[in-house]
Amino acid sequence: MNSGLRRYLIIGSILIVGYLVAQYFKPKPTNWAPTYLSEDKIPFGTYILRQRINDIFPNTKIKTVQSAVYNNLREQPKGQSNYFIIASNLSVDKLDYREMVKYMQSGNNIFIAAFQIKGGLLDKLKLQIASDFNFQNKRKYPINFVNPSLKRDLDYYFDKGISEQYFLNVDTARAIVLGKKEDKFSNFIQYKFGKGSLFILPNPQLLTNYSLLKEDGLDYASKVLSYLPKAETLIWNEHFTRPDAQDHSVLRVFFKYDELRWAYYIALFSLVAFILFEIKRRQRIIPVIERLKNTSVEFAEVVGRVYYQQRNNRDIAEKKVSYLLEYIRNKYRLKTLDLNQEFKESLIKISGANADIIDELLEEITYLKAGQMVKDQQLIRLNKLIEQFYKQDQ
């Protein structure tokens, strides 16, 4: 082996080892996958709920199962029990539904939290789940309870779109509405079957780690689960969330045996080394092109001097107010033609700005629209209020 090839091998090995070390120690990105698994500590896992559920149900035995609903309910434990399901999607066929009804009529309760419920359950109950889906998930939807003893004066607000699901066409003759979204759409309902009940929540992410780490989320989840009566056993069904344990990878045979696994690694490393040596080629020198100069600062200074020399405070103030109202229309979909009391209350509720800042800002805008002369101090005050609003609304 000549010295040139040896040098390239050493350099290539160092680069590969350095890359592997950097990949091993780099911070892992947040996993936003909704697994709803009791051992997952990611945002949409249920580790906190599983660890703290006995705070809500003391002296209750938690039994984890992974089989189908029909099999669980056919072999239910003795005594009164609650059946708990949390998942993205679940399917309830006719056999499952029949066993569920028998289970509830004997004095037990079922709690379901899922985005989609397939099968005959929703058809039997004449329910339909709808959603105000938003790709950016920037809007916070207010939700609250119907029961005056549980209803909070200030609605619950959650980000990431985790409270956007609700029910359509709820038959109030059969269903008991326990919670609402935006005070008009039902988002938590109860059906009575004999001595037991069925509770359905279309927003399972309200019970995940991401929600329970916040004070509002913890309070809301504890109130939701408080509807389940005390029971000797709580059956936690993971049939719809537990992934298949069988490995379906095409390389599973290689990784099953140490000899084949190392042969695979050596072959892969040899292929990478071969490619690195073969891609070597002579290349002409790339000319250095100077980066274009950024003149944005100079442009802003020139424009600022022009406005300062004209001393047209009203024009500057009107432009800043116009940009502010455009920002509010685009972000919150609020009408800004009439800045009345209803507009102020809506802006305070859905924005992150302080109520005092919004109140003072609207007073200044009203003064400006009245056609009064804008002095330097008034322009400075208006600018400070607008900047404070932007900063608090981030």
Legacy VTK file of the C-alpha trace (Angstrom):
# vtk DataFile Version 3.0
C-alpha trace
ASCII
DATASET POLYDATA
POINTS 394 float
0.000 0.000 0.000
1.552 3.326 -1.065
1.752 6.337 1.245
-0.945 8.293 -0.630
-3.560 5.550 -0.291
-2.641 5.044 3.378
-3.110 8.754 4.019
-6.553 8.791 2.433
-7.557 5.720 4.427
-6.495 7.379 7.680
-8.258 10.640 6.834
-11.405 8.785 5.751
-11.441 6.693 8.935
-11.023 9.778 11.109
-13.872 11.541 9.314
-16.198 8.552 9.680
-15.372 8.128 13.374
-15.831 11.874 13.949
-19.197 11.811 12.203
-20.381 8.816 14.253
-19.287 10.476 17.504
-21.037 13.738 16.566
-24.226 11.853 15.692
-24.097 9.939 18.968
-23.714 13.019 21.185
-25.944 15.468 19.304
-29.192 16.402 21.097
-32.136 14.300 20.083
-35.026 16.221 18.459
-38.340 16.243 20.278
-40.547 13.364 19.229
-44.073 14.734 18.689
-45.524 11.383 17.634
-48.813 10.670 19.502
-48.047 7.213 20.954
-50.249 7.433 24.104
-48.085 4.701 25.649
-47.827 4.620 29.430
-44.020 4.296 29.405
-43.368 7.103 26.906
-42.104 10.404 28.345
-42.403 12.217 25.012
-44.972 15.064 24.770
-47.835 12.882 23.555
-47.137 9.839 25.723
-49.106 9.047 28.896
-46.307 8.420 31.394
-47.473 11.135 33.824
-51.105 9.993 33.675
-50.107 6.382 34.356
-47.875 7.361 37.294
-50.381 9.762 38.909
-53.723 8.149 38.143
-53.871 6.667 41.634
-53.988 10.232 42.975
-57.456 10.432 41.405
-58.395 6.803 42.119
-56.724 5.854 45.395
-56.871 2.181 46.393
-57.799 1.268 42.807
-55.884 -1.540 41.133
-54.608 -0.606 37.652
-54.726 -3.554 35.269
-53.024 -3.115 31.878
-54.320 -5.233 28.989
-53.463 -5.407 25.290
-56.147 -7.681 23.860
-59.306 -6.685 21.994
-62.272 -5.071 23.753
-64.456 -8.155 23.351
-61.881 -10.418 25.049
-61.289 -7.984 27.936
-64.922 -7.503 28.784
-65.706 -11.213 28.502
-63.043 -11.837 31.177
-63.693 -8.802 33.361
-62.474 -8.885 36.984
-64.852 -9.399 39.868
-66.403 -6.357 41.482
-67.034 -2.920 39.998
-64.468 -1.680 37.477
-63.781 1.121 35.004
-62.555 0.501 31.460
-60.131 3.107 30.058
-59.048 3.552 26.410
-56.853 6.369 25.058
-55.683 6.230 21.428
-55.570 8.131 18.154
-57.897 5.697 16.445
-59.922 2.742 17.637
-62.395 0.380 16.063
-65.495 -0.996 17.787
-67.357 -3.724 15.903
-70.759 -5.222 16.722
-69.358 -7.877 19.092
-67.326 -5.238 20.958
-70.340 -2.944 21.265
-72.561 -5.740 22.549
-70.067 -6.668 25.283
-69.601 -2.991 26.159
-73.344 -2.583 26.723
-73.473 -5.698 28.919
-70.452 -4.496 30.855
-71.992 -1.068 31.545
-75.469 -2.363 32.329
-73.972 -4.445 35.129
-72.740 -1.264 36.871
-69.342 -0.621 35.246
-68.111 2.403 33.280
-66.140 2.941 30.076
-64.011 5.995 29.287
-62.863 6.512 25.668
-60.509 9.301 24.526
-59.793 9.124 20.780
-59.657 11.292 17.677
-61.404 8.723 15.477
-63.785 5.938 16.487
-64.452 3.487 13.663
-67.010 0.740 13.536
-70.563 0.777 14.793
-70.205 2.741 18.035
-70.734 6.238 16.618
-73.506 4.958 14.355
-75.347 3.468 17.324
-75.010 6.717 19.242
-75.697 8.853 16.116
-72.525 10.845 16.685
-70.047 12.509 14.361
-66.632 13.859 15.317
-65.571 17.128 13.655
-62.432 19.222 13.892
-61.309 22.803 13.296
-58.040 21.607 11.781
-55.286 24.177 11.455
-51.928 23.327 9.881
-50.101 25.920 11.951
-51.913 25.004 15.194
-51.576 28.597 16.398
-55.150 29.140 17.473
-56.161 28.248 21.016
-59.728 26.986 21.346
-61.511 27.689 24.663
-63.068 24.677 26.375
-64.869 24.317 29.691
-67.244 22.152 31.691
-71.027 22.460 31.845
-71.383 21.526 35.519
-71.314 24.810 37.524
-69.269 23.168 40.291
-66.526 22.251 37.766
-66.861 25.133 35.312
-64.101 27.684 35.626
-64.683 31.426 35.221
-61.779 31.598 32.772
-61.947 29.002 29.998
-59.188 26.450 29.452
-56.884 27.240 26.527
-54.485 24.731 24.959
-52.000 25.169 22.131
-50.815 22.675 19.492
-54.463 22.234 18.436
-55.052 19.584 21.116
-58.587 20.805 21.903
-59.890 21.340 18.356
-62.076 18.187 18.154
-65.797 18.276 18.981
-69.060 16.408 18.328
-71.713 17.185 15.744
-75.397 16.315 15.987
-75.462 15.294 19.641
-78.813 13.783 20.613
-79.378 15.509 23.962
-82.303 13.208 24.654
-79.808 10.363 25.107
-76.506 12.104 25.787
-75.464 14.218 28.744
-73.177 17.048 27.665
-70.385 17.413 30.232
-68.072 19.821 28.410
-68.150 22.310 25.565
-65.792 23.984 23.138
-66.237 27.717 22.572
-69.403 27.370 24.698
-71.391 25.945 21.740
-69.869 22.626 20.570
-70.011 19.522 22.770
-66.553 18.039 23.395
-67.188 15.701 26.363
-70.352 13.607 26.671
-71.835 10.799 28.738
-74.293 8.037 27.843
-76.040 6.000 30.507
-76.468 2.244 30.042
-78.316 0.669 32.953
-76.223 1.169 36.095
-73.118 2.249 34.202
-72.042 4.959 31.773
-69.995 5.571 28.643
-67.797 8.692 28.596
-66.348 9.907 25.276
-63.673 12.603 24.897
-62.600 13.382 21.278
-59.328 15.063 22.365
-56.999 12.368 23.796
-54.008 14.732 23.829
-55.617 16.559 26.763
-54.527 13.574 28.881
-50.922 13.366 27.616
-47.647 14.520 29.190
-47.633 17.798 27.218
-50.958 18.853 28.699
-50.451 17.513 32.233
-47.196 19.439 32.683
-49.250 22.629 32.624
-51.489 23.785 35.457
-54.551 24.173 33.208
-54.022 20.755 31.667
-53.612 19.031 35.029
-56.748 20.698 36.394
-58.794 19.844 33.311
-57.663 16.195 33.175
-58.366 15.617 36.874
-61.893 17.016 36.489
-62.547 14.912 33.377
-61.458 11.691 35.092
-63.350 12.600 38.263
-66.553 11.670 36.417
-65.515 8.023 36.686
-66.845 6.637 39.967
-64.591 4.797 42.418
-64.040 1.165 41.507
-61.911 -1.738 42.636
-60.140 -2.043 39.269
-59.297 0.265 36.383
-58.655 -1.690 33.174
-56.217 0.264 30.962
-56.488 -1.076 27.397
-53.412 -0.547 25.193
-54.665 -2.689 22.332
-54.990 0.319 20.019
-51.684 1.980 20.942
-49.214 -0.876 21.532
-47.175 -1.475 18.351
-46.764 -4.954 16.927
-43.869 -6.625 18.741
-42.863 -8.652 15.696
-39.984 -7.219 13.655
-40.900 -6.929 9.976
-37.594 -5.430 8.824
-36.035 -6.975 5.702
-32.686 -7.023 7.549
-34.012 -8.788 10.650
-32.075 -11.992 9.793
-28.770 -10.079 9.588
-29.286 -8.337 12.931
-30.448 -11.505 14.645
-26.986 -13.148 14.445
-23.723 -11.431 15.501
-21.679 -12.880 12.613
-24.109 -11.663 9.952
-24.492 -8.290 11.640
-20.717 -7.646 11.652
-20.464 -8.880 8.061
-23.139 -6.338 7.136
-21.256 -3.514 8.924
-17.934 -4.430 7.258
-19.532 -4.592 3.828
-21.210 -1.232 4.395
-17.952 0.378 5.590
-16.037 -1.072 2.621
-18.626 0.309 0.221
-18.378 3.778 1.788
-14.545 3.691 1.640
-14.644 2.629 -2.018
-17.001 5.472 -2.904
-14.839 8.022 -1.078
-11.726 6.999 -3.061
-13.514 6.789 -6.395
-15.066 10.241 -6.177
-11.584 11.842 -6.071
-10.997 13.982 -9.181
-9.017 16.992 -10.308
-10.953 20.192 -10.249
-10.101 23.672 -11.356
-9.873 26.382 -8.765
-13.211 27.942 -7.995
-12.924 31.722 -8.201
-13.707 33.681 -5.070
-16.833 35.777 -5.538
-17.264 38.547 -3.068
-20.499 38.550 -1.150
-23.032 41.227 -2.079
-23.086 44.079 0.380
-26.187 44.354 2.544
-27.463 47.918 2.253
-30.633 47.398 4.272
-29.326 49.416 7.234
-28.297 52.361 5.044
-31.681 52.282 3.305
-33.525 52.303 6.645
-31.400 55.269 7.836
-32.174 57.258 4.658
-35.925 56.608 4.965
-35.802 57.515 8.654
-34.073 60.837 7.917
-36.683 61.682 5.274
-39.549 61.104 7.708
-37.731 63.011 10.452
-37.145 66.017 8.225
-40.792 66.131 7.124
-41.936 65.948 10.779
-45.236 64.376 9.691
-46.060 62.574 12.940
-49.609 61.752 11.876
-48.454 59.955 8.721
-45.975 57.849 10.718
-48.569 57.040 13.385
-51.209 56.058 10.818
-48.773 53.730 9.054
-47.780 52.008 12.317
-51.448 51.583 13.305
-52.260 50.249 9.830
-49.486 47.633 10.088
-50.663 46.679 13.597
-54.291 46.146 12.515
-53.141 44.123 9.512
-51.100 41.922 11.893
-54.172 41.371 14.127
-56.410 40.528 11.132
-53.954 37.990 9.709
-53.152 36.273 13.000
-56.481 36.268 14.852
-59.015 36.773 12.031
-60.610 39.703 13.877
-62.447 42.526 12.119
-60.748 45.865 12.761
-63.253 48.280 11.218
-64.834 48.980 14.590
-62.483 48.904 17.599
-65.336 48.581 20.083
-65.633 46.821 23.452
-66.343 43.456 21.823
-63.162 43.736 19.734
-61.112 44.630 22.825
-62.448 41.684 24.856
-61.799 39.261 21.995
-58.246 40.548 21.509
-57.505 40.277 25.253
-58.837 36.715 25.354
-56.959 35.227 22.391
-53.728 37.246 22.338
-50.814 36.982 24.698
-50.671 40.721 25.427
-51.535 42.273 28.764
-55.036 43.725 29.108
-53.674 47.102 30.284
-51.404 47.382 27.236
-54.298 46.599 24.888
-56.566 49.103 26.656
-53.995 51.932 26.446
-53.153 51.052 22.841
-56.798 51.220 21.731
-57.200 54.588 23.480
-54.251 55.999 21.540
-55.611 54.620 18.250
-59.047 56.130 18.976
-57.400 59.485 19.721
-55.481 59.245 16.445
-58.604 58.448 14.405
-60.356 61.456 15.938
-58.057 63.622 13.804
-56.183 65.276 16.648
-52.685 66.626 16.132
-49.977 64.088 16.955
-47.130 65.493 19.004
-43.681 63.952 19.367
-44.373 62.531 22.835
-47.675 61.016 21.681
-45.937 59.366 18.723
-43.235 57.972 21.009
-45.861 56.647 23.432
-47.825 55.010 20.592
-44.659 53.371 19.270
-43.756 51.996 22.728
-47.249 50.546 23.229
-47.175 48.836 19.819
-43.728 47.361 20.493
-44.864 46.105 23.914
-47.907 44.465 22.284
-45.724 42.683 19.685
-43.293 41.526 22.363
-45.982 40.147 24.702
-47.855 38.487 21.832
-44.934 36.309 20.785
LINES 1 395
394 0 1 2 3 4 5 6 7 8 9 10 11 12 13 14 15 16 17 18 19 20 21 22 23 24 25 26 27 28 29 30 31 32 33 34 35 36 37 38 39 40 41 42 43 44 45 46 47 48 49 50 51 52 53 54 55 56 57 58 59 60 61 62 63 64 65 66 67 68 69 70 71 72 73 74 75 76 77 78 79 80 81 82 83 84 85 86 87 88 89 90 91 92 93 94 95 96 97 98 99 100 101 102 103 104 105 106 107 108 109 110 111 112 113 114 115 116 117 118 119 120 121 122 123 124 125 126 127 128 129 130 131 132 133 134 135 136 137 138 139 140 141 142 143 144 145 146 147 148 149 150 151 152 153 154 155 156 157 158 159 160 161 162 163 164 165 166 167 168 169 170 171 172 173 174 175 176 177 178 179 180 181 182 183 184 185 186 187 188 189 190 191 192 193 194 195 196 197 198 199 200 201 202 203 204 205 206 207 208 209 210 211 212 213 214 215 216 217 218 219 220 221 222 223 224 225 226 227 228 229 230 231 232 233 234 235 236 237 238 239 240 241 242 243 244 245 246 247 248 249 250 251 252 253 254 255 256 257 258 259 260 261 262 263 264 265 266 267 268 269 270 271 272 273 274 275 276 277 278 279 280 281 282 283 284 285 286 287 288 289 290 291 292 293 294 295 296 297 298 299 300 301 302 303 304 305 306 307 308 309 310 311 312 313 314 315 316 317 318 319 320 321 322 323 324 325 326 327 328 329 330 331 332 333 334 335 336 337 338 339 340 341 342 343 344 345 346 347 348 349 350 351 352 353 354 355 356 357 358 359 360 361 362 363 364 365 366 367 368 369 370 371 372 373 374 375 376 377 378 379 380 381 382 383 384 385 386 387 388 389 390 391 392 393
